[in-house]
Amino acid sequence: MVEKARILDQSAMGRAIARISFEIVERNKGVDNLCLVGIMNGGVDIAHRIARKIGEIEGKPVEVGKLDITPCRDDGSKSTQDRSDIPFAIEGKRVVLVDDVIYTGRSVRAAIDALMSRGRPQSIQLAALVDRGHRELPLRPDYIGKNVPTSSHEVVQVKTIERDGVDAVTICAPSEEVDG
């Protein structure tokens, strides 16, 4: 993969996360009965950052969990081992699912299935740092950091300081596309 463009740097990611956080607080009229669940792996760091920002805004902590969707995937890469860590009940709560990139919608569908197997939330909302389009399922995020039109052969990479040592969102292409 070869980087074609950097679409978000550290400060732009910070602004996008702050905007998403304010929108979540506004739409939910505060944080009572609200929790965040990051979709592993990319959504977990973003969910923790949104929770920290919401905590700064509201002066109250927001519970955060991480959700392993591999047991619910529909692409043959299922796993029987569930590495989720949601240390609170979701029953009756307003859950904000958080992912780094939304593309076809299949990961979100798997996440909803995985979440619903743990209880019945009052509502499920979706936050994505990047929406790159190309949906195959009728799913749309409630909160979007940045819309990025891409071609289907491009890849959007989200790097976080926690995982990669740098904050960046880039569009990459297969090296043969750049060479040819």
C-alpha positions in Angstrom: 0.0 0.0 0.0 1.2 3.5 -0.9 -0.1 6.6 0.8 -2.0 8.8 -1.7 -3.2 11.5 0.6 -3.3 12.4 4.3 -6.8 13.6 5.1 -6.6 14.1 8.8 -3.6 15.0 11.0 -3.5 15.0 14.8 -5.2 18.4 15.2 -7.9 17.6 12.6 -8.6 14.3 14.3 -8.9 16.2 17.6 -11.4 18.6 16.2 -13.4 15.8 14.6 -13.6 13.9 17.9 -14.5 17.1 19.8 -17.3 17.8 17.3 -18.7 14.3 17.5 -18.6 14.5 21.3 -20.5 17.8 21.4 -23.1 16.4 19.0 -23.6 13.3 21.1 -24.1 15.4 24.3 -26.5 17.7 22.5 -28.6 15.0 20.8 -28.8 13.0 24.0 -29.5 16.0 26.2 -26.5 15.1 28.5 -25.0 11.8 29.4 -27.5 10.2 31.7 -28.1 6.6 30.7 -25.5 6.9 27.9 -22.5 4.6 27.2 -20.0 4.2 24.4 -18.9 0.9 22.8 -15.9 0.9 20.5 -15.8 -1.7 17.7 -12.5 -3.6 17.9 -10.0 -2.7 16.9 -10.1 0.7 15.3 -13.2 2.1 17.1 -11.9 1.4 20.7 -9.3 4.2 20.8 -11.8 6.6 19.2 -14.5 5.7 21.7 -12.1 6.3 24.7 -11.2 9.7 23.3 -14.9 10.6 22.8 -15.6 9.5 26.3 -12.8 11.7 27.7 -14.0 14.7 25.8 -17.6 14.1 26.9 -16.4 13.9 30.5 -14.7 17.3 30.1 -17.8 18.8 28.6 -20.3 17.3 31.1 -18.1 16.8 34.2 -19.4 13.2 34.4 -17.7 10.0 33.2 -19.2 8.0 30.4 -18.8 4.2 30.5 -16.8 2.7 27.6 -16.6 -0.9 26.4 -15.0 -2.7 23.5 -16.9 -5.0 21.2 -15.4 -7.9 19.3 -17.5 -8.4 16.1 -15.7 -11.4 14.7 -18.2 -14.0 16.1 -20.9 -12.2 14.2 -19.2 -11.5 10.9 -20.8 -12.7 7.6 -17.6 -13.0 5.5 -16.3 -16.4 6.7 -13.8 -14.9 9.1 -15.8 -15.8 12.2 -14.1 -16.6 15.4 -15.6 -18.5 18.4 -13.5 -16.6 20.8 -15.2 -13.3 21.9 -12.6 -10.7 23.1 -15.3 -8.1 24.0 -15.0 -6.2 27.3 -18.2 -4.4 28.2 -18.1 -4.2 32.0 -21.6 -2.7 32.3 -25.1 -3.8 31.4 -26.4 -2.3 28.2 -30.1 -3.1 28.9 -32.2 0.0 28.6 -29.2 2.3 27.9 -28.5 4.6 25.0 -25.5 3.0 23.3 -23.3 4.8 20.9 -21.4 2.3 18.8 -18.1 3.9 17.7 -15.9 2.8 14.7 -13.0 4.4 13.0 -14.2 4.0 9.4 -17.6 3.0 8.0 -17.6 1.5 4.5 -20.0 -1.2 3.4 -21.9 -1.3 6.7 -21.3 -5.0 7.2 -19.1 -4.4 10.3 -21.8 -2.3 11.8 -24.4 -5.0 11.2 -22.2 -7.5 12.9 -21.7 -5.0 15.8 -25.5 -4.6 16.2 -25.9 -8.4 16.3 -23.1 -8.7 18.9 -24.5 -5.9 21.0 -28.1 -7.2 20.9 -26.9 -10.6 22.1 -25.9 -8.9 25.3 -29.2 -7.2 26.1 -31.7 -4.8 24.7 -30.6 -1.2 24.8 -33.0 1.7 24.7 -31.4 2.9 21.5 -28.3 2.4 19.4 -26.6 5.3 17.7 -23.5 5.1 15.4 -20.4 7.4 15.4 -17.7 7.0 12.8 -14.5 9.1 12.5 -14.6 8.6 8.7 -17.4 7.8 6.4 -16.0 6.6 3.0 -19.3 5.7 1.4 -19.9 2.5 -0.7 -22.6 1.2 1.6 -24.0 -2.3 0.9 -26.5 -2.2 3.7 -29.0 0.6 4.6 -27.0 1.9 7.6 -25.9 5.5 8.2 -23.9 7.0 11.0 -25.6 9.5 13.4 -22.2 11.3 14.0 -19.4 11.6 11.4 -16.0 13.2 11.8 -15.3 13.5 8.1 -16.9 12.3 4.9 -14.2 11.1 2.5 -15.2 10.0 -1.1 -13.0 7.1 -2.1 -12.9 4.5 -4.9 -13.6 1.0 -3.9 -10.0 -0.1 -4.4 -8.6 2.5 -2.1 -8.0 1.9 1.6 -8.6 4.4 4.4 -6.1 3.9 7.2 -6.7 5.3 10.7 -3.7 5.5 12.9 -3.8 6.5 16.6 -1.2 7.4 19.0 -2.3 4.7 21.4 -1.8 1.9 18.8 0.6 3.3 16.2 2.4 6.2 17.8 0.9 8.8 15.5 -2.6 10.3 14.8 -3.3 10.3 11.1 -6.0 9.3 8.6 -4.7 8.5 5.1 -6.0 7.2 1.8 -3.8 4.4 0.4 -3.8 2.6 -2.8 -2.3 -0.8 -3.9 1.3 -0.2 -5.0 0.7 -1.6 -8.5 -1.9 1.2 -9.0 0.6 3.9 -8.2 3.4 2.2 -10.2 1.2 1.5 -13.3 
